[in-house]
Amino acid sequence: MNNRIIRKTMFDSPRICSLNLLERYILIGLLAYVNDRGNGWWSPERIRGSILTGIIKASDKKIEDALRKLADKKIIYPYSEDDIRYFHIIPRHFQILCHNCNRAKFLYITCPHERKGKKKK
């Protein structure tokens, strides 16, 4: 799994600032929990077990409510495949560092993973 950096400006966003402590903690945990494309399971049980264990006690209903609030604020995007619920996080507030990222940034200013989908000028 690639390393991730949460940008220092993440909490400058009005959408993020309006989150309560549980929602913020879940969001930070989700940023570490998702795969390299930003996808993860929408599962309060898994989130409670992998992110909140021993730190914050929250029921599945509170976690579900927090996930819905993150979705309502367009921080995460829910979707389903074969009756399994997932979510997607657009990497607006975190950066995935690939193995060659530092070298590529030194040589080319941006890393290839940052240029994906961008049109050449």
Disulfide bonds with the S-S distance in Angstrom:
none
